[in-house]
Amino acid sequence: MSRQPYASHQDADIDIAELFRAIWAAKGRIAFATLLVTGLAFAAANVIKPTYRAEATVLIEPRAPNYDAENAKSADSQPVLDELNIASQVQLFRSADLIRQVAKDLKLYDLKEFDPDKDPSALNTLMVFLHLKRDPLEISPEDRVVKTFLDKLEVYQVASSRVIGIQFSSKDPKLAAAIPNDMVKVYLAIQSGAKLDSNEEAARWLEPEIATLSQKVMAAEQKVADYRKKTDLLPTGDGAVLATRQLNDMATALATARTERIAAEAKAQNAEAAIRSGRPTDDLDIVMGSPAIQQLKNSEAAVQAQISDLSVTLLDGHPRIRALKAQLASLRSQIASESRKAVASLENDAAVARMRERDLDAQLKRLKAQSAEAGEQEVGLNALQRDAAAQRQLLETYLARYREASSRLSSNATPADARVISRAVEPGQPFFPKILPITIVAAVATLVLSMIIVMLSALFSGRALKPAGPLEPETDPHKPTDRFEVKGDDDVGAAEMGAGPSTLSVYERRRQQAAEMAELEPQLDSKAALTTDHEPDHDHAILENVDTRSEASTERQVEEDEPDLDADQSFSVASIARYLRRNRIRRALCLSPQGHDGSAMAVELVRQRVKDGGSAILVDMTGSAIPTGLMAVQPNLPGVTDLLTGDAAFGEAIHADRGSLAHIMPQGRADIRTAMHGLDRLAMVIDALVEAYDLVLIECGPTSPDNVVSLCRNGDEEIILAAPKPVRRTLEQIMEAFKVLGHDDLVLMTQAPISEDGAGHRDVA
């Protein structure tokens, strides 16, 4: 591939030193322009009549007269104003009615500052006459003043707050402070008046409504009373009707009677069981609780005591003893009789309890029927009561609002929903112009602009440009190279046609270049050693020569690894890899006319380039996808076709080689015909890969030279011909095809000597 000299394709950089020299050369003009503009700015700032600005701030918050607890509670419960409400208040400050009131209060209509069109100049009159400007006198004076007022006014909301700022600019400092204060005064009056109007309208509307509601409440309560009288649903004071109250009382009495009956029957049964069994009845509750029995028991105990005392001195047959024993027997008979009477009374009590329970049960059933009927009637009563309660509650609400509105009207206590935070004060310093800042900004701007103009002039004239790299000659016979050049020049064409001088064959030319390289190796080694010996004690000298020595040692090590390298091996994969590395070729196209074997050599070339040091990637543009099969870890990976169709991202199309540290961009899974529609993206893909890799090898397979040349973009690509078993006639045909397309230089990569007919191989040297 031919190289162009620096005169046509050499890149250029900006010479910073030349730019500074150009600025220094023009320092006089820059200083003069800066001083001139600075003086003009200073004079203009002093000539301009100063403008003063004052500001007042207002806090928007809900306010109500807190003259009683009810109003204080209602004021505290009002919602906080949101952003939309604050923005609405800002617009209210800019309303035309408020501005007209302020202009009337401060007599702004008589000031020329607020009505400059009242006495138009000759120029304005001429422009109006020529219909170049609308006649300002056609607008009313009030509208002209409002328009000028708005131009000088600035109303804004303080960020993240409910504070509104009112700024006004004027030539008169007193007027600049008076206008914001008067605007706040008029605003508060408008807000307070709006509240008064709303209270008056509310009171006027509530009066007939209250009268109507009073009649409705009276009618609803009368319906309730009539219904109670008709249905005998008399209230008992606790919210229930009489039938329901009687039913509850009867149920309670029945439960008590049933409990008493059960207790009486239990006592009677216990006493009867004691009598039948012959057990003493002294421990029975009824016996122990009877006063007569207890008195007889006491008498029995006294008689028994007397008998015991007399038995000490008297015999049992003594009359006194017999009399006492007879008295004791009589007492015991009375006790037994009284006990039987007590037990009989228990039976009577149980019978009475049963009779009372039956009567109460019958009455309860009767009251249940009455209560059920009363419940049905109570449904209508509840409906009437709800209607009456609703009407009464609404009436009470209206009455409360009417009293509140009337009290506010009578006391005129309707504060506006705003509070003045700070009033505007007369400014002592003008807001505009700021003489010092204007002068400094004008000076700095002029200085920077002048320097930019000088630098642009130097750049456009070419004086501030320098070459980006060394001049690259078109040919250099003393430069060593490993490239295989199929010249295709006029001499070769004449030899093929049988006329003109004969030229070296491809193989002979390659052998001559190898010999020249061998002659230059000792010179390179001696130069590196000489440079190193001259500065043995300085680290920076070693660092400057490390690249030269490492490259020379690397090349020498490669030569030592292959001591018998002859001309046949100079077309090998390793030789081509060294050539690409030495010439810093980062973009290469590989044509493999022999199919699979050539694609395999392209894979070996990429791996060898990585092995020699650096990064490399192979882009599989073949139809057979042989490189993908040799390098990819698995089939059907996304690749270049998916990238061209947009089915895969850039990072998804790059994969690691399973046999080395190289990378592979497989053929892909998308349809090749569809991918060809996005072929214009391939150039961008290759450019991106070149920025990331030291070598980007595009394997094209056994395709035609036309297809290979179509992938060439800017002439930086190296075209490699991969022919494991090269045939002279085939190489000449390929050379002619590339020559017609404008490409004279090809790099041959092979594994065997060039044969004449393809059947065998022989050395043509």
C-alpha positions in Angstrom: 0.0 0.0 0.0 1.6 3.3 -1.1 2.4 6.1 1.4 1.8 9.8 0.7 4.4 12.4 1.7 3.8 15.0 4.5 2.9 17.7 2.0 -0.5 16.2 1.3 -1.6 14.1 4.3 0.5 15.3 7.3 -1.6 16.2 10.4 -1.0 19.5 12.2 -1.0 20.6 15.8 -1.5 24.0 17.4 1.8 25.7 18.4 1.0 27.2 21.8 4.3 29.1 21.9 3.6 30.8 18.6 0.2 31.8 19.9 1.8 33.5 22.9 4.3 35.2 20.6 1.5 36.5 18.4 -0.3 37.9 21.5 2.9 39.5 22.8 3.6 41.1 19.4 0.1 42.7 19.4 0.3 43.8 23.1 0.3 47.4 22.1 -2.9 47.2 20.1 -4.6 45.0 22.8 -3.7 47.5 25.5 -4.9 50.5 23.4 -8.2 48.8 22.7 -8.6 47.7 26.4 -7.9 51.3 27.7 -10.2 52.8 25.0 -13.2 50.6 25.8 -12.6 51.0 29.6 -12.6 54.8 29.3 -15.8 54.8 27.2 -17.5 52.4 29.7 -16.5 54.6 32.6 -17.7 57.7 30.9 -21.0 56.1 29.9 -21.6 54.8 33.4 -21.1 58.3 34.8 -23.4 59.9 32.3 -26.3 57.6 32.8 -28.8 58.9 35.3 -28.9 56.7 38.4 -31.8 54.4 39.2 -32.8 53.6 42.7 -34.6 50.4 43.9 -36.5 49.8 47.2 -38.2 46.6 48.4 -41.0 45.7 50.8 -41.9 42.1 51.9 -45.3 40.7 52.9 -46.0 37.4 54.6 -49.2 35.6 53.3 -51.0 33.8 56.1 -54.6 33.3 57.1 -55.7 35.7 59.8 -59.0 36.2 61.7 -60.1 38.4 64.7 -59.3 36.3 67.8 -61.7 38.1 70.1 -63.2 34.9 71.5 -62.2 31.2 71.8 -64.4 30.1 68.9 -62.9 32.5 66.4 -59.3 31.6 67.7 -60.0 27.9 67.1 -61.4 28.5 63.6 -58.4 30.6 62.7 -55.9 28.0 63.9 -57.8 25.3 61.9 -57.6 27.1 58.6 -55.5 25.3 56.0 -52.0 26.6 55.1 -51.8 28.5 51.8 -50.3 26.4 49.0 -48.0 27.5 46.1 -51.0 28.3 43.8 -52.5 30.6 46.3 -49.2 32.5 46.8 -48.8 32.8 43.0 -52.3 34.2 42.8 -51.4 36.8 45.4 -48.3 37.8 43.3 -50.6 38.4 40.3 -52.9 40.4 42.6 -50.0 42.8 43.3 -49.6 43.3 39.6 -53.3 43.9 38.9 -54.2 47.0 37.0 -56.8 48.1 39.5 -54.3 48.1 42.4 -51.7 50.0 40.2 -54.3 52.6 39.3 -55.2 53.1 42.9 -51.5 53.6 43.8 -51.0 56.0 40.9 -54.0 58.0 42.1 -52.8 58.1 45.7 -49.3 59.2 44.8 -50.3 61.3 41.8 -48.1 59.5 39.3 -50.1 60.7 36.4 -48.4 64.1 36.7 -44.8 62.7 36.6 -43.0 62.6 33.3 -41.1 59.5 34.5 -44.3 57.4 34.4 -45.8 59.0 31.2 -42.8 59.8 28.9 -45.0 59.7 25.8 -47.1 62.7 27.1 -44.7 65.1 25.3 -43.2 63.1 22.4 -40.0 64.1 20.8 -39.6 65.2 17.2 -38.1 61.8 16.3 -41.1 59.9 17.7 -43.5 62.3 16.0 -41.7 61.7 12.7 -41.8 57.9 13.2 -45.6 58.1 13.9 -46.1 60.3 10.9 -44.3 57.7 8.7 -46.4 54.9 10.3 -43.2 53.3 11.6 -44.5 53.5 15.1 -48.0 53.5 16.7 -49.1 56.8 18.1 -48.7 56.4 21.9 -51.3 59.2 22.5 -54.0 56.9 21.2 -53.7 55.0 24.5 -55.3 56.5 27.5 -53.0 58.2 30.1 -53.9 55.6 32.7 -52.9 52.7 30.5 -49.6 54.4 29.7 -48.9 54.9 33.3 -49.8 51.3 34.1 -47.5 50.0 31.3 -44.6 52.1 32.6 -45.3 51.1 36.2 -45.2 47.4 35.3 -41.9 47.8 33.6 -40.4 49.2 36.8 -42.2 46.8 39.1 -40.9 43.3 40.1 -43.1 41.1 42.3 -41.7 37.6 43.2 -42.2 34.8 45.7 -39.3 34.0 48.0 -38.2 30.4 47.3 -39.7 27.8 49.7 -41.7 30.3 51.7 -45.0 32.3 51.8 -43.2 35.6 51.6 -43.8 38.0 48.6 -41.3 40.7 47.7 -42.2 43.9 46.0 -39.4 45.8 44.3 -39.7 49.1 42.5 -37.2 51.1 40.5 -37.3 54.8 40.0 -35.1 57.8 39.3 -36.4 59.4 42.6 -35.2 57.4 45.7 -38.2 58.7 47.8 -40.7 57.6 45.2 -38.9 54.2 44.9 -39.6 53.6 48.6 -43.1 55.2 48.7 -44.6 53.1 45.9 -44.0 49.6 47.4 -45.3 50.8 50.8 -48.4 52.2 49.2 -48.9 49.0 47.2 -48.9 47.0 50.4 -51.4 49.4 52.0 -53.8 49.2 49.0 -53.4 45.4 48.9 -54.3 45.0 52.6 -57.3 47.3 52.1 -58.5 45.3 49.1 -58.1 42.0 51.0 -59.9 43.4 54.1 -62.7 44.9 52.0 -63.1 41.6 50.2 -63.7 39.9 53.6 -66.1 42.6 54.6 -68.1 42.1 51.4 -68.2 38.4 51.9 -69.4 38.8 55.5 -72.1 41.3 54.4 -73.2 39.0 51.7 -73.3 36.0 54.1 -75.4 37.9 56.6 -77.8 39.1 54.0 -78.2 35.6 52.6 -78.5 34.0 56.1 -81.4 36.2 57.3 -84.2 34.7 55.1 -82.7 31.2 55.4 -82.8 31.3 59.2 -86.5 32.5 59.1 -87.4 29.7 56.8 -85.5 27.1 58.8 -87.2 28.2 62.0 -90.6 27.5 60.5 -89.4 24.1 59.3 -88.0 23.2 62.7 -91.3 24.1 64.4 -93.3 22.0 62.0 -91.0 19.0 62.3 -91.1 19.1 66.1 -94.9 19.4 66.1 -95.1 16.3 63.9 -93.1 14.4 66.5 -95.4 15.5 69.3 -98.5 14.6 67.4 -97.2 11.2 66.5 -96.3 10.4 70.1 -99.7 11.4 71.3 -101.4 9.3 68.6 -99.3 6.2 69.2 -99.0 6.6 73.0 -95.2 6.5 72.7 -94.5 8.5 75.8 -90.9 9.3 76.5 -89.4 8.2 79.8 -86.5 10.6 79.9 -83.7 8.2 78.9 -84.6 8.1 75.2 -86.9 5.0 75.4 -90.7 4.9 75.2 -93.0 3.7 78.1 -93.7 0.3 76.7 -90.1 -0.5 76.3 -89.3 0.7 79.9 -92.2 -1.4 81.3 -91.0 -4.5 79.4 -87.5 -4.1 80.9 -88.8 -3.7 84.4 -91.1 -6.7 84.1 -88.3 -8.9 82.8 -86.2 -7.8 85.8 -89.1 -8.6 88.3 -89.6 -12.0 86.7 -86.0 -12.9 87.0 -86.1 -11.9 90.7 -89.3 -14.0 91.3 -87.9 -17.0 89.6 -84.7 -16.8 91.8 -86.8 -16.5 95.0 -89.0 -19.4 94.0 -86.0 -21.6 93.4 -84.6 -20.7 96.8 -87.9 -21.3 98.7 -88.4 -24.7 97.0 -84.8 -25.7 97.9 -85.3 -24.8 101.6 -88.7 -26.6 101.8 -87.2 -29.8 100.2 -84.3 -29.7 102.6 -86.6 -29.4 105.7 -88.9 -32.2 104.5 -85.9 -34.5 103.9 -84.6 -33.8 107.5 -88.0 -34.6 109.0 -88.5 -37.8 107.0 -85.1 -39.0 107.9 -85.5 -38.2 111.6 -82.6 -35.9 111.7 -82.7 -33.0 114.1 -84.0 -29.8 112.7 -82.1 -27.6 114.9 -79.5 -26.7 112.2 -82.1 -25.7 109.7 -82.1 -22.0 108.8 -85.8 -21.6 109.3 -85.6 -23.2 112.8 -82.6 -21.2 113.8 -84.2 -18.1 112.6 -87.6 -18.6 114.4 -87.8 -16.5 117.6 -90.4 -18.8 119.2 -88.2 -21.9 118.7 -85.2 -20.0 120.0 -87.1 -19.0 123.2 -88.3 -22.6 123.7 -84.7 -23.7 123.2 -83.6 -21.4 125.9 -86.3 -22.6 128.3 -85.3 -26.2 127.6 -81.7 -25.4 128.4 -82.7 -23.8 131.7 -84.9 -26.7 132.8 -82.2 -29.1 131.8 -79.8 -27.2 134.0 -82.1 -27.3 137.0 -82.5 -31.1 136.6 -78.8 -31.4 136.5 -78.3 -29.4 139.7 -81.1 -31.2 141.7 -79.9 -34.6 140.5 -76.9 -34.1 142.8 -79.0 -34.0 145.9 -82.3 -35.6 144.9 -83.2 -38.9 143.4 -85.1 -39.4 140.2 -88.3 -40.2 142.0 -88.4 -36.9 143.8 -91.4 -34.9 142.9 -89.3 -31.9 142.1 -87.3 -33.9 139.6 -90.4 -35.5 138.1 -92.0 -32.0 137.7 -88.9 -30.6 136.0 -88.8 -33.6 133.6 -92.4 -33.2 132.8 -91.8 -29.5 132.0 -88.8 -30.6 129.9 -90.9 -33.0 127.9 -93.5 -30.3 127.3 -90.9 -27.9 126.0 -89.5 -30.4 123.6 -93.0 -31.2 122.3 -93.5 -27.5 121.7 -90.2 -27.2 119.9 -91.1 -30.1 117.6 -94.5 -28.5 116.9 -92.9 -25.2 116.1 -90.3 -26.8 113.9 -93.1 -28.6 111.9 -94.9 -25.2 111.6 -91.7 -23.6 110.3 -91.2 -26.4 107.7 -94.8 -25.9 106.7 -94.2 -22.2 106.2 -91.4 -23.0 103.8 -93.8 -24.9 101.6 -96.2 -22.0 101.7 -93.4 -19.6 100.7 -92.4 -21.9 97.8 -96.1 -22.1 96.6 -96.4 -18.3 96.8 -93.2 -17.8 94.8 -94.5 -20.2 92.1 -97.8 -18.3 91.9 -96.0 -14.9 91.7 -93.7 -16.2 88.9 -96.6 -17.4 86.9 -98.3 -14.0 87.2 -95.1 -12.1 86.2 -94.6 -14.4 83.2 -98.1 -13.8 82.0 -97.6 -10.0 82.3 -94.3 -10.2 80.5 -95.8 -11.9 77.5 -98.5 -9.2 77.4 -95.9 -6.5 77.6 -93.8 -8.1 74.8 -96.7 -7.9 72.4 -97.2 -4.2 73.4 -93.5 -3.5 73.0 -93.4 -5.1 69.5 -96.3 -2.9 68.4 -94.6 0.1 69.9 -91.3 -0.8 68.1 -93.2 -0.7 64.8 -94.7 2.6 65.6 -91.3 3.9 66.8 -89.9 3.6 63.3 -92.1 6.4 62.1 -91.2 8.4 65.3 -87.5 8.0 64.6 -87.9 9.3 61.1 -89.7 12.4 62.3 -87.1 12.9 65.0 -84.2 12.7 62.5 -85.8 15.2 60.3 -86.5 17.6 63.2 -82.9 17.1 64.5 -81.4 17.8 61.0 -83.4 20.9 60.6 -82.5 22.1 64.1 -78.8 21.5 63.6 -78.8 23.4 60.3 -80.7 26.2 62.0 -78.1 26.3 64.8 -75.2 26.4 62.2 -76.8 29.3 60.3 -77.5 31.1 63.5 -73.8 30.8 64.6 -72.6 32.0 61.2 -75.0 34.8 61.2 -73.9 36.0 64.6 -70.2 35.8 63.6 -70.8 37.7 60.4 -72.9 40.3 62.2 -70.3 40.8 64.9 -67.5 41.3 62.3 -69.7 43.8 60.4 -70.4 45.7 63.6 -66.9 45.7 64.8 -65.2 46.0 61.4 -62.7 43.4 62.5 -61.7 41.7 59.2 -57.9 41.6 58.9 -56.4 40.7 55.6 -54.7 37.4 55.1 -51.3 39.1 54.9 -48.8 40.7 57.3 -46.1 43.2 56.5 -42.6 41.9 57.3 -40.5 44.9 56.3 -41.4 48.2 54.8 -39.5 49.8 52.0 -36.9 52.4 53.0 -35.4 55.1 50.9 -32.2 53.7 49.3 -29.0 55.5 49.8 -27.0 54.0 46.9 -28.2 53.8 43.2 -29.2 50.4 41.9 -27.9 51.2 38.4 -25.4 51.9 37.1 -22.6 50.3 39.1 -19.6 52.2 37.8 -16.8 50.0 39.1 -18.3 46.6 38.0 -19.2 48.0 34.6 -15.7 49.4 34.1 -14.0 46.1 35.2 -16.3 43.9 33.1 -15.7 46.1 30.0 -12.0 46.0 30.5 -11.8 42.2 31.0 -14.1 41.5 28.1 -12.2 43.8 25.7 -8.9 42.2 26.8 -10.1 38.6 26.3 -11.8 39.4 23.0 -8.7 41.1 21.7 -6.6 38.1 22.6 -9.0 35.7 21.0 -9.0 37.8 17.8 -5.2 37.7 17.7 -5.1 33.9 18.3 -7.7 33.3 15.6 -5.7 35.4 13.1 -2.6 33.4 13.9 -4.4 30.1 13.5 -6.1 31.0 10.2 -2.8 32.4 8.7 -1.1 29.1 9.6 1.6 30.8 11.7 0.5 29.0 14.9 0.4 25.5 13.3 3.1 22.8 13.4 3.4 19.3 12.0 1.9 16.6 14.2 4.7 14.0 13.4 7.9 13.5 11.3 7.8 13.8 7.6 7.0 10.4 6.1 8.7 10.0 2.7 7.0 8.2 -0.1 9.9 5.7 -0.5 13.0 5.0 1.6 15.3 2.3 0.2 17.3 2.2 3.4 14.3 1.5 5.7 14.0 -2.2 6.6 10.7 -3.8 6.0 9.1 -7.2 6.2 6.4 -6.5 3.7 5.7 -8.4 0.5 5.1 -5.9 -2.2 3.4 -7.0 -5.3 4.3 -3.9 -7.3 2.4 -4.3 -10.4 4.3 -1.3 -12.0 5.2 -0.7 -15.6 8.2 -3.0 -15.6 6.2 -5.9 -14.3 3.5 -5.3 -16.9 6.1 -5.2 -19.6 7.7 -8.4 -18.5 4.3 -10.1 -18.5 3.6 -8.9 -22.0 7.1 -10.0 -23.2 8.5 -6.5 -23.7 10.8 -4.2 -21.6 13.3 -5.1 -19.0 12.6 -8.1 -16.7 12.1 -7.4 -13.0 12.7 -9.3 -9.8 10.2 -11.9 -9.0 8.1 -11.6 -5.9 10.1 -14.2 -4.1 13.5 -12.6 -5.2 12.3 -9.2 -4.0 11.4 -10.6 -0.6 14.8 -12.3 -0.3 16.6 -9.1 -1.1 14.6 -7.2 1.6 15.5 -10.0 4.1 19.2 -9.6 3.3 19.0 -5.8 3.8 17.3 -6.3 7.1 20.1 -8.7 8.2 22.7 -6.1 7.3 20.9 -3.4 9.3 20.5 -5.5 12.5 24.2 -5.0 13.7 23.8 -1.3 13.1 20.7 -1.1 15.2 22.3 -3.1 18.0 25.5 -1.0 18.0 23.4 2.2 18.1 21.5 1.0 21.0 24.6 -0.1 22.9 26.4 3.2 22.0 23.6 5.3 23.3 23.4 3.3 26.5 27.2 3.5 27.0 27.3 7.3 26.6 25.1 7.8 29.7 25.7 4.9 32.0 25.1 6.9 35.2 21.8 8.6 34.3 18.4 6.9 34.7 16.7 9.1 32.2 19.1 8.1 29.4 18.3 4.4 30.1 14.6 5.2 29.9 15.1 7.1 26.6 16.8 4.1 25.0 14.7 1.3 26.6 12.2 1.3 23.7 15.0 1.1 21.0 16.9 -1.6 22.9 13.8 -3.6 23.8 12.6 -3.5 20.2 16.0 -4.5 18.8 16.4 -7.2 21.4 12.9 -8.5 20.7 13.7 -8.7 17.0 17.0 -10.3 17.7 15.4 -12.8 20.0 13.0 -13.7 17.3 15.9 -14.2 14.9 17.6 -16.3 17.4 14.5 -18.4 17.9 14.6 -19.0 14.1 18.3 -19.3 13.3 17.7 -20.9 9.9 15.3 -18.3 8.7 15.6 -18.1 5.0 13.6 -16.3 2.4 10.9 -19.0 2.4 10.1 -18.3 6.0 10.0 -14.5 5.7 6.3 -14.9 4.5 5.4 -16.9 7.6 2.7 -15.9 10.1 5.4 -14.9 12.7 7.1 -12.6 10.1 3.9 -10.9 9.2 3.1 -10.4 12.8 6.5 -8.8 13.4 5.9 -6.6 10.4 2.6 -5.4 11.6 4.0 -4.7 15.1 7.1 -2.8 13.9 5.1 -0.6 11.5 2.4 0.0 14.1 -0.3 -1.1 11.7 -3.6 -1.3 13.5 -6.0 -2.0 10.7 -5.6 -4.9 8.2 -7.8 -6.8 5.7 -7.1 -10.4 5.0 -8.1 -12.1 1.7 -8.0 -16.0 1.8 -8.4 -17.2 -1.8 -7.7 -20.8 -0.8 -10.6 -20.9 1.7 -10.4 -22.6 5.0 -6.6 -22.9 5.2 -6.2 -19.1 4.6 -8.8 -18.3 7.3 -6.9 -20.6 9.7 -3.7 -18.6 9.0 -5.6 -15.4 9.8 -6.5 -16.9 13.2 -2.8 -17.8 13.8 -1.8 -14.2 12.8 -4.0 -12.7 15.4 -2.8 -15.1 18.1 0.8 -14.5 17.2 0.3 -10.7 17.4 -1.0 -11.1 20.9 1.8 -13.4 21.8 4.4 -10.9 20.6 2.8 -8.3 22.9 -0.3 -6.1 22.4 -4.0 -6.7 21.9 -5.7 -7.9 18.7 -9.2 -8.8 17.5 -10.4 -10.7 14.5 -13.6 -9.6 12.8 -15.2 -12.6 10.9 -16.6 -11.3 7.6 -16.4 -14.7 5.9 -19.3 -16.7 4.6 -18.1 -20.0 6.1 -17.5 -18.6 9.6 -14.3 -20.7 9.9 -12.5 -18.1 12.2 -15.5 -18.2 14.5 -15.4 -21.9 14.8 -11.7 -21.9 15.5 -11.8 -19.1 18.2 -15.2 -18.8 19.7 -15.9 -20.8 22.9 -19.3 -21.8 21.6 -21.3 -21.5 18.4 -24.1 -19.1 17.6 -22.7 -16.2 19.6 -23.8 -12.6 18.7 -21.4 -11.0 16.3 -20.8 -8.5 13.5 -24.1 -9.2 11.7 -26.1 -8.7 14.9 -24.2 -5.5 15.5 -25.0 -4.2 11.9 -28.7 -5.1 12.3 -28.9 -3.5 15.7 -29.9 -6.8 17.4 -26.9 -6.7 19.8 -24.9 -4.1 21.7 -21.3 -3.4 21.0 -20.0 -5.2 24.1 -22.2 -8.3 23.4 -20.5 -8.8 20.0 -17.0 -9.2 21.4 -15.8 -12.5 22.8 -12.6 -14.0 24.1 -10.5 -16.5 22.1 -10.5 -19.9 23.6 -6.9 -20.5 22.5 -5.2 -17.2 23.4 -5.6 -13.7 24.9 -7.0 -12.4 21.6 -10.6 -11.5 20.9 -13.0 -12.5 18.2 -16.1 -10.7 16.8 -18.0 -13.7 15.3 -20.0 -13.8 12.2 -23.2 -13.5 14.2 -26.6 -15.0 14.2 -28.5 -12.4 12.1 -29.3 -12.9 8.4 -26.3 -11.8 6.2 -28.5 -10.1 3.6 -30.2 -8.1 6.2 -26.9 -7.2 7.8 -25.6 -5.9 4.5 -28.2 -3.1 4.6 -26.4 -1.7 7.6 -22.9 -2.0 6.1 -22.4 1.7 6.5 -22.1 1.1 10.3 -19.2 -1.2 9.8 -16.8 1.7 9.3 -17.8 3.1 12.7 -17.4 -0.3 14.3 -13.9 -0.8 12.9 -12.9 2.8 14.0 -14.1 2.0 17.5 -12.2 -1.2 17.6 -9.0 0.5 16.3 -9.2 2.9 19.3 -9.2 -0.1 21.7 -6.9 -2.7 20.1 -3.4 -2.6 18.7 -4.5 -4.7 15.6 -7.9 -5.1 14.1 -7.9 -7.9 11.4 -10.9 -8.2 9.2 -11.0 -11.7 7.7 -12.8 -11.6 4.4 -12.4 -15.2 3.2 -12.2 -16.3 -0.4 -14.0 -13.2 -1.7 -13.3 -10.9 -4.7 -10.9 -8.0 -4.6 -13.8 -5.6 -5.2 -15.4 -6.6 -1.9 -12.1 -6.3 -0.1 -11.4 -2.8 -1.5 -15.0 -1.7 -0.6 -14.1 -2.1 3.0 -11.1 0.2 2.7 -11.9 3.6 4.1 -9.0 6.0 4.3 -6.0 4.2 3.0 -4.6 3.1 6.4 -5.6 -0.5 5.9 -3.1 -3.1 5.1 -4.3 -5.8 2.7 -2.9 -9.3 3.5 -3.1 -12.2 1.1 -3.3 -15.4 3.0 -2.2 -18.3 0.7 -0.9 -21.4 2.5 0.2 -22.9 -0.9 0.8 -20.0 -3.2 0.6 -20.3 -7.0 2.4 -17.7 -9.1 -0.3 -17.4 -11.8 -3.0 -17.0 -9.1 -0.9 -14.3 -7.3 -0.4 -12.4 -10.6 -4.1 -12.5 -11.3 -4.9 -11.2 -7.8 -2.2 -8.5 -8.2 -3.7 -7.3 -11.5 -7.2 -7.2 -10.0 -6.0 -5.0 -7.1 -3.9 -2.9 -9.4 -7.0 -2.0 -11.5 -8.7 -1.0 -8.3 -5.8 1.3 -7.3 -4.0 -0.9 -4.8 -0.5 -1.8 -5.7 0.8 -3.1 -2.4 -0.1 -6.4 -0.9 1.4 -8.4 2.0 1.8 -12.1 1.3 1.4 -14.6 4.1 2.2 -18.2 3.2 3.5 -21.5 4.6 5.3 -22.8 1.5 7.4 -21.6 -1.5 5.6 -20.2 -4.5 4.8 -22.8 -7.1 4.4 -22.3 -10.8 1.3 -24.5 -11.4 0.0 -25.6 -8.0 0.9 -29.2 -8.5 4.3 -28.9 -6.9 6.5 -26.3 -5.3 9.9 -25.1 -6.4 12.2 -22.3 -5.5 12.3 -19.7 -8.3 15.4 -17.9 -7.0 
